[in-house]
Amino acid sequence: MKREIIKTNDGSTTIHLPEWNESYHSKHGAIQEAYHVFIKNGLALFEAKPISVLEIGFGTGLNCFITYLESKKSNQVIDYVGVEAYPVVTDEALQMNYPKEINANESTIFERLHECQWELQYVLSDNFTLTKRKQFFQDIQDVAAFDLIYFDAFGFRVQPELWSEAIFAAMFKALKPNGILVTYACRTSIKNAMLSAGFSVEKLPGAPGKREMLRATKAV
């Protein structure tokens, strides 16, 4: 499948798949969407306490990178697990301009995120550990292991099977009590799948260019 690197509206890059008319990040702004959905409406709720994060769709590494930067800024201890069934090749990932656009002097760390081998845990700082797992989302079997899930799969339009009740049931199981899942998406079928899996669900204002997003809580 053909892949193109495009610039989004906030100046940051993403990978675009013309055949699907789908991108790894919002065309309205890759970085601003990542911060809005996953940091502002996810990570920030946990203040500075140690947490474990599961990312569904490691992709370009943007969400992992900004989470690392947040851990450095706040001194928060984060154990990060990124799951990806079809990893982006390192050479392609390193064409993303995130360190430059964020004005972070951390290009070496961004490179390291992609150079880390799969299935091994790496200590990237005193506060941040990373494990990348090459795995289909439907094969995730973690139990009460994570405080927060970044659900960043390809959109429902192109891969509806990734937004099913069965997938969200696995996410519910993987979260600790009172754990949270955040995603950029917001449509009735997705909300209903979350509710059927046992989540409490709320709609929140979306990132620029998108009206709403969803946050789901394992309220038990």
C-alpha positions as CSV (number, residue, x, y, z in Angstrom):
1,M,0.0,0.0,0.0
2,K,1.4,3.4,-1.0
3,R,2.4,5.7,1.9
4,E,3.1,9.4,1.8
5,I,4.5,11.8,4.4
6,I,2.4,14.9,4.6
7,K,2.4,18.1,6.7
8,T,-0.6,18.7,8.9
9,N,-2.1,22.1,9.7
10,D,0.0,22.7,12.8
11,G,3.2,22.1,10.8
12,S,3.8,18.6,12.1
13,T,4.0,15.6,9.8
14,T,2.2,12.3,9.6
15,I,2.0,9.3,7.3
16,H,-0.9,9.2,4.8
17,L,-2.3,6.1,3.1
18,P,-3.9,7.4,-0.2
19,E,-5.7,4.1,-0.9
20,W,-7.7,4.4,2.3
21,N,-7.6,8.2,2.5
22,E,-6.5,7.7,6.1
23,S,-3.6,9.2,8.1
24,Y,-1.8,8.1,11.2
25,H,-2.7,11.5,12.8
26,S,-5.2,14.3,12.2
27,K,-4.6,16.4,9.1
28,H,-5.8,19.3,11.3
29,G,-2.6,19.0,13.4
30,A,-0.8,15.8,14.5
31,I,0.9,17.3,17.5
32,Q,-2.0,19.4,18.8
33,E,-4.4,16.4,18.5
34,A,-2.0,14.2,20.4
35,Y,-1.6,16.6,23.3
36,H,-5.3,17.4,23.4
37,V,-6.6,13.8,23.4
38,F,-3.9,11.9,25.3
39,I,-2.2,14.4,27.5
40,K,-4.8,17.0,28.4
41,N,-7.7,14.5,28.7
42,G,-5.8,11.4,29.8
43,L,-2.4,11.7,31.4
44,A,-3.1,15.0,33.1
45,L,-5.8,13.4,35.2
46,F,-3.2,11.3,37.0
47,E,-1.2,14.3,38.1
48,A,2.4,13.2,39.1
49,K,1.7,9.7,40.5
50,P,3.4,6.7,38.9
51,I,1.3,5.1,36.2
52,S,1.3,2.5,33.6
53,V,0.1,3.4,30.0
54,L,-1.0,1.1,27.2
55,E,-1.0,2.6,23.7
56,I,-3.1,0.9,21.1
57,G,-1.4,1.8,17.9
58,F,2.2,2.8,18.5
59,G,2.5,4.1,14.9
60,T,4.9,7.0,14.4
61,G,5.8,7.1,18.1
62,L,4.3,10.6,18.6
63,N,2.1,9.8,21.6
64,C,5.0,7.9,23.3
65,F,7.4,10.8,22.6
66,I,5.2,13.5,24.1
67,T,4.4,11.3,27.1
68,Y,8.2,10.9,27.6
69,L,8.5,14.7,27.5
70,E,5.7,15.1,30.0
71,S,7.4,12.6,32.4
72,K,10.6,14.6,32.1
73,K,8.8,17.9,32.8
74,S,6.8,16.6,35.8
75,N,9.2,14.0,37.1
76,Q,6.3,11.5,36.8
77,V,7.2,7.8,36.7
78,I,5.6,6.1,33.6
79,D,5.8,2.5,32.5
80,Y,4.8,2.7,28.8
81,V,3.7,-0.2,26.6
82,G,3.0,0.4,22.9
83,V,1.2,-2.2,20.8
84,E,1.4,-2.3,17.1
85,A,0.6,-5.1,14.6
86,Y,2.3,-3.5,11.6
87,P,5.2,-1.4,12.8
88,V,6.3,1.7,10.9
89,V,9.9,1.1,9.6
90,T,12.5,3.1,11.5
91,D,13.7,5.1,8.4
92,E,10.2,6.3,7.7
93,A,9.4,7.1,11.4
94,L,12.6,9.2,11.7
95,Q,11.3,11.4,8.9
96,M,8.7,12.8,11.3
97,N,9.5,16.3,12.4
98,Y,8.2,16.1,16.0
99,P,11.3,17.0,18.0
100,K,11.8,20.1,15.9
101,E,8.1,21.2,15.9
102,I,7.8,20.7,19.7
103,N,11.1,22.6,20.2
104,A,12.3,19.7,22.2
105,N,16.0,19.0,22.2
106,E,15.2,15.3,22.3
107,S,15.8,14.0,18.8
108,T,18.1,11.3,20.2
109,I,15.3,9.9,22.4
110,F,12.8,10.0,19.5
111,E,15.3,8.0,17.5
112,R,15.8,5.6,20.3
113,L,12.0,4.9,20.6
114,H,12.1,3.5,17.2
115,E,15.4,1.7,17.5
116,C,14.3,-0.2,20.6
117,Q,13.7,-3.9,19.8
118,W,10.2,-5.3,20.1
119,E,9.2,-7.4,23.1
120,L,11.9,-6.0,25.4
121,Q,11.7,-3.4,28.1
122,Y,14.0,-0.4,27.9
123,V,14.8,2.2,30.6
124,L,14.9,5.5,28.7
125,S,15.3,7.6,31.8
126,D,14.9,7.4,35.6
127,N,11.2,8.0,35.1
128,F,10.3,6.3,31.8
129,T,10.4,2.7,30.7
130,L,9.2,1.5,27.3
131,T,8.1,-1.9,26.0
132,K,7.0,-2.2,22.4
133,R,4.8,-5.3,21.6
134,K,4.2,-6.5,18.0
135,Q,0.7,-7.8,18.5
136,F,-2.8,-7.8,17.1
137,F,-5.1,-5.8,19.3
138,Q,-7.6,-8.7,19.6
139,D,-4.8,-10.8,21.1
140,I,-4.2,-8.5,24.1
141,Q,-4.9,-10.5,27.3
142,D,-3.5,-8.2,30.0
143,V,-5.5,-8.2,33.3
144,A,-5.7,-5.1,35.5
145,A,-2.3,-4.0,34.3
146,F,-2.8,-0.4,33.2
147,D,-4.0,2.9,34.6
148,L,-4.5,4.6,31.2
149,I,-5.1,3.5,27.7
150,Y,-4.4,5.6,24.6
151,F,-6.7,4.2,22.0
152,D,-5.2,5.4,18.7
153,A,-6.2,2.8,16.2
154,F,-7.0,3.6,12.5
155,G,-10.4,5.1,12.2
156,F,-13.7,3.2,12.2
157,R,-14.4,4.0,8.5
158,V,-11.4,1.9,7.4
159,Q,-11.1,-0.7,10.2
160,P,-14.4,-1.0,12.1
161,E,-13.3,-4.3,13.6
162,L,-10.8,-2.4,15.8
163,W,-13.7,-0.5,17.5
164,S,-15.9,-3.5,18.4
165,E,-17.4,-4.5,21.8
166,A,-14.9,-7.4,21.9
167,I,-11.9,-5.1,21.6
168,F,-13.3,-2.7,24.3
169,A,-14.0,-5.7,26.5
170,A,-10.3,-6.6,26.3
171,M,-9.4,-3.0,27.1
172,F,-11.8,-3.0,30.1
173,K,-10.1,-6.2,31.3
174,A,-6.6,-4.7,30.8
175,L,-7.3,-1.6,32.9
176,K,-7.0,-1.4,36.7
177,P,-10.1,-0.3,38.6
178,N,-11.0,3.3,37.9
179,G,-8.6,3.2,34.9
180,I,-9.3,5.4,31.9
181,L,-9.3,5.0,28.1
182,V,-9.1,8.0,25.8
183,T,-9.5,8.2,22.1
184,Y,-9.9,10.8,19.4
185,A,-13.0,9.1,18.0
186,C,-16.6,9.9,18.8
187,R,-19.5,8.1,17.1
188,T,-22.6,6.4,18.5
189,S,-21.5,2.9,17.6
190,I,-18.2,3.3,19.4
191,K,-19.8,4.7,22.5
192,N,-22.3,1.9,22.5
193,A,-19.5,-0.7,22.2
194,M,-17.7,0.9,25.2
195,L,-20.9,0.9,27.2
196,S,-21.6,-2.8,26.4
197,A,-18.0,-3.6,27.5
198,G,-18.8,-2.1,30.9
199,F,-17.3,1.4,30.7
200,S,-18.8,4.6,31.8
201,V,-18.4,7.0,28.8
202,E,-18.3,10.7,28.4
203,K,-18.1,13.0,25.4
204,L,-15.5,15.8,25.5
205,P,-14.6,18.6,23.2
206,G,-12.4,17.3,20.4
207,A,-9.1,18.5,19.2
208,P,-9.0,21.4,16.7
209,G,-10.9,20.3,13.6
210,K,-13.0,17.7,15.4
211,R,-16.1,18.4,17.4
212,E,-15.9,15.6,20.0
213,M,-13.8,12.8,21.5
214,L,-14.5,10.0,24.0
215,R,-13.2,9.2,27.4
216,A,-14.2,5.9,29.0
217,T,-13.7,4.9,32.7
218,K,-13.6,1.5,34.3
219,A,-15.7,2.6,37.3
220,V,-15.7,-0.4,39.6
